[in-house]
Amino acid sequence: MKFNVETQALPYSTIILHCLKYPSKGVFGLLIGHKKGDKVTVTGCIPLCHESTPLAPPLELATALVHGKFGASLVGVYFANANPSDTSLNMYAIRLADKITTVTSSPAILIQVMNERLVSDCDQDRLVAFEKDGDSWKETKTLFQGSNFLRALQTVIQKKLYRELADFENHLDNPEADFYNTNLSNKLVQIAELRS
C-alpha cells in the first residue's frame, strides 16, 4: 500500500527539538497517530534515545510502555542519523519499526529527519517518510503544512525549548524526567501558530 504521511505540528516540532538537543548524535523515537485508508496522520511522538547504536533492552521496554498506553495508535518510528550528510536508513530504526509491525499487527512507517535541512531559515520540509515494500523500504508521499508552520517552528527554536525535552534515555537516568514531555507539549501548543 502506498501511504500518504502527514505529521501534525506538535509531533513535528518535538521531533525537530529532539534533534536539536542532541545535534551530534543520532536520535530515535516512536510515532503515535492513526491510519485511515491510504493516509497516516502522526498526532504525537515519544522521544526514546540519543545514541547512534541504542541498546535493545531499553528500546523494547520503552516500546512496551508506549504500546501499553497507546495500543494500536503506535504507528511507527522516527530517527535522525548522527552524521548530517548520512541519508541512509538506520538499521536500528528499521528493526524497531519491524518490532512495532509485529506488536501492532499493522505496517509501521519510518520518518527520517534530513539533518542537512536543520537550519533556522530553511523553508523545506525536514522529514521524509518511508513504508515497507516487500523486503525493502521505499519513500512515500509526505503531506506538508507549509511555510506558516515553519515560521512558527523557528519561534520555538529561538525560544530554545529543545533544552526542556526529555527522552526515555533521560528518564532512565532520572525517573523524574517525563519522556512523554507533557509540559513541553503544553508550551508548544500555547504558541498560537501551532494550534490546530
Secondary structure, 3 states (H helix, E strand, C coil): CCCEEEECHHHHHHHHHHHHHCCCCCEEEEEEEEEECCEEEEEEEEEEECCCCCCHHHHHHHHHHHHHHHHHHEEEEEEECCCCCCCCCCHHHHHHHHHHHHHHCCCCEEEEECHHHCCCCCCCCCEEEEEEECCEEEEEEEECCCHHHHHHHHHHHHCCHHHHCCCHHHHHHCCCCCCCCHHHHHHHHHCHHHCC
